[in-house]
Amino acid sequence: MVATRYEAPPVTSPRRELDQVIAAIAHRKPAIDLGPVDICFLIALHVQSEGANLTSFTEQQLEDVFANASAIVQPEAEQVRRRATHAIQRLREQRFLARVDGQGVVRTGEFALSRLAIGVVEFFLEDDVLTRASLHVLLASLRTAITEVREVARTATEPAQWADGVVGPLQVTIAELVAGIERRQRGLDLQQENFQAEIRRLLEADWFGALDRCQQLLEQTSATLHELNEVLLRDSSQLLVLLQDVEDLAVAAGQTDAEAVAHRLMDQIDRSAAWGTTRQRAWSEYFQYVHRYLRDVVRLDPTRALTQRLREQLAESGDKFALTYASAAPMRILRTVPPPRDQPPVTRPRAPRDREPVTEPAADPQAVLVSKVKQALVDGARTLSTVTAQVTADVAASERFIEAGRIAHTVAQVAQVRAEVERPWVAVGADLEVEEWDTTAPREEKS
């Protein structure tokens, strides 16, 4: 029997992995250079492929589509065929077009749009914005898919069952649904930016008449973000619970791939939920800023008379114009605050540790203290301070503090005490204070 030693894989930090990815991509020297004609050419190829159900284009078809796009964008351009050849070569070098015929350079090739080209085209064509309806559909589909995966994980016993029934759906179906939510969130971010630009254009074009339209855009976007944030916070917690169950089952079965995929999806859902809270907070700040501007500037100056006069004064002043500011006077101190006195450090006199042995029998200190307290009560002492002063009269100053605690305990045992809610502190001598009690005569001991 041969024993083998298991060596754990090296642990890499996220920062190191990121540096490696960036270094690998930088080594390939990627670059994207697209002009208006190139973008319109890619859009025309995508639209034509969907309309005619084409999976690829020949070189002649590429040249014809480029000629049509160039005639619209640059109708005065010449040498269209030559420019089409250079455009096709440029898009191939930037991996927007991929050759799919497999015939090398002997025959004319067939080309198809790459994932990069589809992404660029969809950005300009699709208006895919996250709405309450689309979010409900995507989250319901996610919940159903993850529930099915969890049921498979509970019954899976073989690695093949985990790969086909758990890892595959998590990596493809569920990941695509989560990516669909994130893609629509980015679309909504772009729409919000367009709304802000539209509000700015409205105020520049129609100063006072744009109030209603600006308020409508602000309120609609605020209501949309509020609804989306509520849905994300409510449903994301359910999805995280389901994925946590899948991850726990994968850990119990030793399926590291399923565990990693489930954990990655949980991070994506957390990020989507955080997006809703962050965007709602950011739009709320913008909403308040615009409303304050409309209230304090636009409504107070509907004809822009004040604004126009201020601009004319600034233009006529030239270099003589300057801004001044009012500086607030420093706060004055109305009374003199005495500096705190330095308190002397707490010290305790040192006493000799070794004492001479005595032959007298040792008395019980508690019995002696009880007799002294009773004697003080019999003599007429009716407060704790009086009893303490009488009993500690012959006690050393260094031991009076400890003795005062024992006296209070003994008084409570041998007599009845009564104290108010607010007990005053009474000085006993020059170096001791106690909380005052009222006492009675000592209780009679039962025989």
N, C-alpha and C positions, 0 to 999 in steps of 0.2 A: 504494500500500500504506500503510495507516494503522496506526501502532503505538499500542497501548493500554498503559497502565501498570497493573500489578496492585497493588492495595492489600490488604494482609493484614488480616484481621478483627481488631478490638481484642481483646487478651488480657485475660480477666477471671479474677480469682482465685476459688477456691472460696468464700472468705469473702464476697466481693462478691455472688456468685450466691446464696448463702444469704440474705444480707440482702435481696436483691431478691425472693426467693420469700416470705420472711416479711412484707415490706412489702405485697406483692400480696395475700396471704391476709388480713392484718390490715385492709386496705382494704375487703374484703368483709364484715368484722365477723361472722365465724362464731360460732355458739353452739349448744350442745347441752343440752337440758333434757328429760330423760326420767324419768318416774316409774314406779313398779311397774306401773301399769295400762297405760302406753304400751308398756313392754317386753313385757309379756304379750300385748298386742294385736298387736305386730309378730311375735312368735313364733307366735301363732295363725294369722296370715295366711300365714306361711311354711309351716307344717305343712299347712294346708288347701290351699294352692296345689300342694304336692307330692302330696298324697293324691288330689286331684281333677284333677290335670294342668291347672291354670288358669294362664293367662299374664297375666291382669289381673282386676281386681275392679270391679264397679259400685259406685255409692254405696250402694245398698241392701245389697249384700253386705258392704261395709265396716261399715255400721251393725249388721248382724246379728252379725258376728264380734266387734265391740266389745262388744255387749250380752252375748254369751256370756262373754267374758273379764272384763267388769266384774262379772258375777254371781258369778264365782268369787273374784275378788280383793276386791271391795267389795260384798258381797251386800246391804248396807243402803242403798246409794246410790240416789238418786232422779233423775228426769229423765235417763234413760239416753240418749235420742235427742239431747237437747240437748248432753249431755256428749260423745256420739259425734261430733257436728258439730264441736265445738271441738277434739277430739282429732285428727280428720282434718285440720283446717286447721292445727293446730300441727305435725303431722308433715310436712305439705306445705311449710310455711315453713322447716323445718329439713332439707328434702330427703331425708326418709325415704320419702316417697311421691312418685311421678312420674306425671303425667297422660299417657296414651299414646293417647287416642282421637283427638286432633287436631281436635275439633269446637268448640273455644273454650268460650264460656260459654252457648251457645244450648241445648245438650242436656246431659243428665246425663253426666258423664264416666266414663271407665274409668281405673283407677289400678293401678300395679304397684310393687313394692318396689324401691328403688334399691340401688346397690352398698353404700352406707353402711348401709342397713337390713339387708341380707344379712350384712354383716360383724358387726353387733351381734348378730343372731340366731345366727349360727354360733358366736360366742364363748360364748353361754350354752348352746347345744345340743350342739355337737360336742365330743367328748373326743378330739381329734386330737393324739396324743402320738407323738413320734419313738421308734421301736423299732428293734431290729437288723434285723428282717424288712422293715419299711417302708423303712429306709435302704438296704438291699441292693437292693430293687426300684427305688427312685428313682435310685440311683447307676448301676445297670446300664442303665436307660433313658437316663440322661444320657450315658453312655459311647457307647451305640449311636447316639443322635441326633447327638452332636458328631462322631463318626467319619464318619457320612453327610455332614454339612455339610462336613467337611474334604475328602472326595472330590469333592464338587461344586465346592469352591473351587479345587481343583487343575486342573479341566477347564474352568471358567467363563472365557469370553472376552468376553462382552457384559455391559453394565450390567444388562440385564433378568435374565440368569442369576444374577448376584450378588444382585439384589433378591429374586428368587423362591426361589432355592435356598440362599442363605446368610443374608442379613439377616432374611428372614421367619422361618425356623425359629429363628434365634438370639433374635429378639425375642419370639416367641410360645411355641413348644414348649419350648425349652431354658430360657427365662426362667421359665416356669410351673413346670417341674420344680424349678429352684433355689428358687423362691418356696415350693414345697411343702415342701422341706426346712427352710427358715427358719420357716415357719408351725408345723411340728411341733416345731421346737426351742423356739419360744415356748410351745407347749403343754407341753413337758417342763419348762420353767422354772416354769410355773404349778403343775404337779404337784409339783415339788420344794418349792415354797412351801407347798402343802397338806400335804405330808408333815411339814414342820417344825411346822406348826400342829397336826397330829395327834399328833406326839410330845409337844408341850407339853400338849395336852389329856389324853393318856394319863398323863403324870406327875402332872398335877393331880388326876385322878380316882382313879388306883390307883398309889400311890407306888412300892411294891416289886413289885407284880404286873405292871407294865407293862414290865419289863426285857426280856423275851423279844420282845415285839412291837416295841419301839423298836429293838432290835438287828437284828431281821429287816428293818425298813424301811431302816435305815442300810445294811446289807450289800447288799440288793437294789438300791437306788439307786446305790451305789458300783460294783457289778458292771456295771450298765447303762451308766453314764457311761464306765467304762473300755472296754467293748466299742465303744460309739459313737465314742469318741475314736480308738481304733485303726483302725476302718473309715474314718473321715473322713481321718485322716492318710495312710492307705495309698492310698485311691482318689482323694482330691483332687489328689494329685501327678500321677496319670495324666490326670485331666481338665484340669489346667492345662497339661500338655504338649500335649494335643490343641488346646486353645484358643490356645495360643501359635503352633502351626502355622497355624491359621486366621488369626490376626492377622498373621503374617509374609507369608502369601499375599496378604492384603488390602493390606498396605503395598506389596508388589511390584507389585500391579495398580493401585494408586492408588485403592482403594475406601475412602474415609474412613468411610462409614457402617458398613460391616462391621468395620472396625478399631475404631471406637468401641464398638460393641455387644460385640465379643469382649473388649475390655479391661474393660468394665463387668461382664461375667459372670465374668471372672477375679477381679475384686475381690470379687464376691459369694461365690464359692467360697472364697477366702482368708478371708473373714469367717466363713463356716460352719465351716471347719477351726479357726479361732481360737476359736470358740465352744466346741468340744469340750474344748480344753485349758483354757480359762478356767473352765468349769463344773466340770470334774473337780478342778481345784485348789481352787476355792471349796468344793465339797462335801467334799473331803478335810479341809479346815480345820474345817468344821462337824462332820464325823464324829469327829475327834479331840476336839473340844470336848465333844460329847455323851458320848463314852465316858469322858472324864476326869470329867465330872459324875456319870455313873452309878457309876463306880468310887469316887470320893472322897467323894460325898455320899449317894447313894441306898443303896449297899451298906453303908456305915458307919452309917447311921441308918434301918433298914428300917421302924421304927414311927413315925418322925417325932418321936421323943421329944425329941431334942436341938433340933430345929427349933422345936418347940412351946415348950420352955422358953426358948429365946432370944427368941421373939416375946413371951412373957409378960413377960420382964425388960425388954424394950424398951418395952412398953406401960405397965408400972408405973413405970418410971424417970422418965417425963415429961421435963421440961426439964433435969433433973439429969444425964441421960445424955450422955456425950461420947465421942468416939473419940480414942484416943491412938496415937501411932506412935513406933517406936524409931528414933532417928537414929544412923547409923553414925559412929563416931569417925573423924576424918581420919587418913589414913595418915601415919605418922611417918617421918622421914628418919633412918636409923640412922648415917650417916656424913656427914661434910662433904665436899662435892664442890668441889675448887678450881676457880675459873673458868679457862677456857683463856687462855693468854697470847697477847697480840697478836704475831703473827709479823711481823717487819720485811719490807717489800716487797722483792722481788727486784730488785736493781739491778746494773748493769754499768758499770764505770768507762769513762769516755769516753777514747778514745785519739785522737791527732791523725790526721786522715785523709790529709793530705799528707805525704809522706816525701821526703827529699832523694834525688835520683837517684844511683846508684852505678855505677862503671865496672867493678867486678869481675864476672866471669862468674857467673851464677846457678847455684847447685848444685841438684841434684834432691832435693827434700825427702824423697821416699819412699826414695831410695837411702840418704840420711843416716840415716833412721829405721831401716832394715833393718840397717845396720852397727852402730848403737847397740844394737839388740835382740840381735843376734848376740854382740856384745861382752859384754853383760850375762849371756847364757846361758853363754858361755865362762868368765866370771869365777865361775860357780857358782850363779847365780840359778835356782831351780827352781820358783818360783811366780809367778803373774801379778802379784801385789801387789809382789813384790820387783823384778821387771823394770820395772813401772810406776814404782816409787819411784826406781829408779836412772836410768831414761831421762828422767823429768820433773824431775830434780833442778835443772836449770838452765833450766826453762821457766817463763814468767810465770804467776802464779796465775790470771789471766783466761783462759789458754789451756790449762790442764791438763785440763779436762774433755773438750775436743775431742781433745786429744792422747792421752788414755787410750783412747778408742775406736779410734784408729788403731794404738795399741800392741797391743791385744788382737787386732786383725785380722792384724797382722804376725807376732805370736807363733804364731798358728794356721797361718801359711804356712811359717815357717822351722823349726818344731819340732813334735814330737808333744805333744799335750795330753791330759790325762785329768781328768775332773770327776765328782764324785759326783752322785747324783740331787738331793740337797739341798745346794746350793752356798752356803757361808757368805759373808757380806759382811765384807770386811776393809778397815780404814781405811788409806788411803795419805796420810799427812800429816794436816793438820787440816781440810782442806776437800774431801776426795775419798774415796769408797768404791768398791770393785770387787768383783765376784763372784770367788771364789778358784778358780784352776786349778792343777793340777800339770803342770809342763813337763819336757821332757828337753833334752839338749844339742841344738844346731842340727843339722839334717840336712845331710849332705854333698852338695854340688851335683855332679851328674853332668856329666862333661866331654863 
